[in-house]
Amino acid sequence: MRRDVAVLLENAPSRRRALSEAAFVFFAVLGPSLVARVGTWAVVVVAALLLAWGLALLRPWEATRWAGWLGILGIVVALSGTGAGAWVASDAEVEKGFSLSMGPLVIRALGMCLLVAVLLWRDGQGPAQVGLVREGWWRELLLGVPVLAATYAVHIAASVPLAAIAVALKLAGKELLARKGVAAALLDTGLGVPAFAAIMVVVTGFEEFVFRGFLVPRLRVVFGRWVPAVLGAAVLFSVGHFYEGTLAVFQTLVMGAWFGFVFWYHGRLLPLIVAHAAFNTISFALVMWLSRSGFLDKLPPM
């Protein structure tokens, strides 16, 4: 159902502040991991710069209430998660392996949600401006089912031509190796499907809250139009998925654009969280089944 999405832009900040907030949130999510290969000192420097940037945006000493300092807490928690994840990834790189730790992901997710909530508060906005409303919430949850079905259709539509491109460019072996590495890392977490699903509610909830609920309206202010805002947020979302393989980045870009256009059309976030969490959980369950059946080990390494 098409909704009036004008509410998403109520009390929106100026173009300059919207750009600063969007850039800050993006680098707070991915900054430490992007410089992890340089060394631990680079992660520390980036974290310090992000903390200073966050202080300049939130200016908690001017807040009439304690919410500004909650934003600082959010920055610290989020950077703790991204920093820990960056160090884990750096160690894995040294060992020429791949590691995936859910702890840092959850810490980052909680910290970023708190940080973005305070940014919204400082701008005079609330949950409605990111597509979260109490009215009809159960219908929004149910709507996640058809959104999930459509997500699989989009995923298949994107995967087929990308697979053909991988074969044509002789990248199929490299891409398969990257996917097997991610699958092995997921299995190494030792999680069962219920525990993984619970974690995905937090992690994908953060991704939808930040990349769709927050960044899409902010980029709408920056670009002045919805389509480039949706595509821009999808590009930012895809950057964090290079570990899955180069073509996986383009696959994630398509998925991010799909979720973004649904958000623009419907103006609600809950269906996207349900569909995203369910999609990841079903994929994890499929990986577990392939591993237990022995099919995953039979795939050629190159």
URURHU-V492042 format. One record per residue. RES is the residue in three letters. SS is DSSP state (~ for helix, > for strand, _ for the rest). OMEGA is omega in whole degrees, 0 to 359 (* if undefined). Layout:
BEGIN
[[RES | SS | OMEGA] [RES | SS | OMEGA]]
END
This chain:
BEGIN
[[MET | _ | 180] [ARG | _ | 179] [ARG | _ | 175] [ASP | _ | 184] [VAL | ~ | 179] [ALA | ~ | 180] [VAL | ~ | 180] [LEU | ~ | 183] [LEU | ~ | 178] [GLU | _ | 182] [ASN | _ | 179] [ALA | _ | 180] [PRO | _ | 176] [SER | _ | 181] [ARG | ~ | 181] [ARG | ~ | 180] [ARG | ~ | 178] [ALA | ~ | 178] [LEU | ~ | 180] [SER | ~ | 179] [GLU | ~ | 181] [ALA | ~ | 180] [ALA | ~ | 181] [PHE | ~ | 181] [VAL | ~ | 179] [PHE | ~ | 182] [PHE | ~ | 176] [ALA | ~ | 180] [VAL | ~ | 191] [LEU | ~ | 186] [GLY | ~ | 181] [PRO | ~ | 181] [SER | ~ | 180] [LEU | ~ | 182] [VAL | _ | 185] [ALA | _ | 183] [ARG | _ | 180] [VAL | _ | 180] [GLY | _ | 181] [THR | ~ | 181] [TRP | ~ | 179] [ALA | ~ | 178] [VAL | ~ | 180] [VAL | ~ | 180] [VAL | ~ | 180] [VAL | ~ | 179] [ALA | ~ | 179] [ALA | ~ | 178] [LEU | ~ | 179] [LEU | ~ | 177] [LEU | ~ | 178] [ALA | ~ | 178] [TRP | ~ | 179] [GLY | ~ | 177] [LEU | ~ | 180] [ALA | ~ | 180] [LEU | ~ | 186] [LEU | ~ | 181] [ARG | _ | 187] [PRO | ~ | 180] [TRP | ~ | 178] [GLU | ~ | 182] [ALA | _ | 179] [THR | _ | 178] [ARG | _ | 185] [TRP | _ | 185] [ALA | ~ | 179] [GLY | ~ | 179] [TRP | ~ | 173] [LEU | ~ | 176] [GLY | ~ | 177] [ILE | ~ | 176] [LEU | ~ | 178] [GLY | ~ | 178] [ILE | ~ | 182] [VAL | ~ | 180] [VAL | ~ | 181] [ALA | ~ | 180] [LEU | ~ | 175] [SER | ~ | 179] [GLY | ~ | 180] [THR | ~ | 179] [GLY | ~ | 178] [ALA | ~ | 178] [GLY | ~ | 179] [ALA | ~ | 179] [TRP | ~ | 177] [VAL | ~ | 180] [ALA | ~ | 180] [SER | ~ | 178] [ASP | ~ | 180] [ALA | ~ | 179] [GLU | ~ | 179] [VAL | ~ | 181] [GLU | _ | 181] [LYS | _ | 176] [GLY | _ | 179] [PHE | _ | 182] [SER | _ | 178] [LEU | _ | 181] [SER | _ | 182] [MET | ~ | 181] [GLY | ~ | 178] [PRO | ~ | 179] [LEU | ~ | 180] [VAL | ~ | 179] [ILE | ~ | 178] [ARG | ~ | 181] [ALA | ~ | 181] [LEU | ~ | 180] [GLY | ~ | 181] [MET | ~ | 177] [CYS | ~ | 178] [LEU | ~ | 181] [LEU | ~ | 181] [VAL | ~ | 177] [ALA | ~ | 179] [VAL | ~ | 175] [LEU | ~ | 177] [LEU | ~ | 181] [TRP | ~ | 180] [ARG | ~ | 179] [ASP | _ | 181] [GLY | _ | 180] [GLN | _ | 182] [GLY | _ | 182] [PRO | ~ | 182] [ALA | ~ | 182] [GLN | ~ | 173] [VAL | ~ | 175] [GLY | _ | 179] [LEU | _ | 179] [VAL | _ | 180] [ARG | _ | 183] [GLU | _ | 177] [GLY | _ | 184] [TRP | ~ | 181] [TRP | ~ | 176] [ARG | ~ | 179] [GLU | ~ | 177] [LEU | ~ | 180] [LEU | ~ | 179] [LEU | ~ | 177] [GLY | ~ | 181] [VAL | ~ | 177] [PRO | ~ | 176] [VAL | ~ | 177] [LEU | ~ | 180] [ALA | ~ | 178] [ALA | ~ | 178] [THR | ~ | 177] [TYR | ~ | 178] [ALA | ~ | 178] [VAL | ~ | 180] [HIS | ~ | 179] [ILE | ~ | 180] [ALA | ~ | 179] [ALA | ~ | 186] [SER | ~ | 185] [VAL | ~ | 179] [PRO | ~ | 178] [LEU | ~ | 176] [ALA | ~ | 178] [ALA | ~ | 178] [ILE | ~ | 180] [ALA | ~ | 179] [VAL | ~ | 182] [ALA | ~ | 181] [LEU | _ | 180] [LYS | _ | 178] [LEU | _ | 187] [ALA | ~ | 181] [GLY | ~ | 179] [LYS | ~ | 180] [GLU | ~ | 179] [LEU | ~ | 179] [LEU | ~ | 179] [ALA | ~ | 180] [ARG | ~ | 178] [LYS | ~ | 178] [GLY | ~ | 178] [VAL | ~ | 179] [ALA | ~ | 180] [ALA | ~ | 180] [ALA | ~ | 177] [LEU | ~ | 180] [LEU | ~ | 180] [ASP | ~ | 178] [THR | _ | 179] [GLY | _ | 182] [LEU | _ | 169] [GLY | _ | 182] [VAL | ~ | 179] [PRO | ~ | 179] [ALA | ~ | 179] [PHE | ~ | 179] [ALA | ~ | 179] [ALA | ~ | 178] [ILE | ~ | 181] [MET | ~ | 176] [VAL | ~ | 179] [VAL | ~ | 186] [VAL | ~ | 179] [THR | ~ | 174] [GLY | ~ | 176] [PHE | ~ | 182] [GLU | ~ | 179] [GLU | ~ | 179] [PHE | ~ | 184] [VAL | ~ | 189] [PHE | ~ | 176] [ARG | ~ | 185] [GLY | ~ | 183] [PHE | ~ | 188] [LEU | ~ | 181] [VAL | ~ | 176] [PRO | ~ | 178] [ARG | ~ | 179] [LEU | ~ | 173] [ARG | ~ | 176] [VAL | ~ | 183] [VAL | ~ | 185] [PHE | ~ | 180] [GLY | _ | 180] [ARG | _ | 184] [TRP | ~ | 185] [VAL | ~ | 177] [PRO | ~ | 177] [ALA | ~ | 179] [VAL | ~ | 182] [LEU | ~ | 179] [GLY | ~ | 178] [ALA | ~ | 179] [ALA | ~ | 178] [VAL | ~ | 180] [LEU | ~ | 179] [PHE | ~ | 185] [SER | ~ | 183] [VAL | ~ | 183] [GLY | _ | 184] [HIS | _ | 179] [PHE | ~ | 181] [TYR | ~ | 180] [GLU | ~ | 183] [GLY | _ | 184] [THR | ~ | 181] [LEU | ~ | 177] [ALA | ~ | 177] [VAL | ~ | 179] [PHE | ~ | 176] [GLN | ~ | 179] [THR | ~ | 176] [LEU | ~ | 178] [VAL | ~ | 180] [MET | ~ | 178] [GLY | ~ | 177] [ALA | ~ | 178] [TRP | ~ | 179] [PHE | ~ | 180] [GLY | ~ | 180] [PHE | ~ | 175] [VAL | ~ | 179] [PHE | ~ | 179] [TRP | ~ | 183] [TYR | ~ | 188] [HIS | ~ | 177] [GLY | _ | 181] [ARG | _ | 187] [LEU | _ | 186] [LEU | ~ | 179] [PRO | ~ | 180] [LEU | ~ | 178] [ILE | ~ | 179] [VAL | ~ | 183] [ALA | ~ | 182] [HIS | ~ | 180] [ALA | ~ | 180] [ALA | ~ | 179] [PHE | ~ | 180] [ASN | ~ | 181] [THR | ~ | 178] [ILE | ~ | 178] [SER | ~ | 179] [PHE | ~ | 178] [ALA | ~ | 178] [LEU | ~ | 178] [VAL | ~ | 178] [MET | ~ | 180] [TRP | ~ | 179] [LEU | ~ | 180] [SER | ~ | 181] [ARG | ~ | 179] [SER | ~ | 180] [GLY | _ | 183] [PHE | ~ | 183] [LEU | ~ | 181] [ASP | ~ | 181] [LYS | ~ | 179] [LEU | _ | 182] [PRO | _ | 181] [PRO | _ | 182] [MET | _ | *]]
END
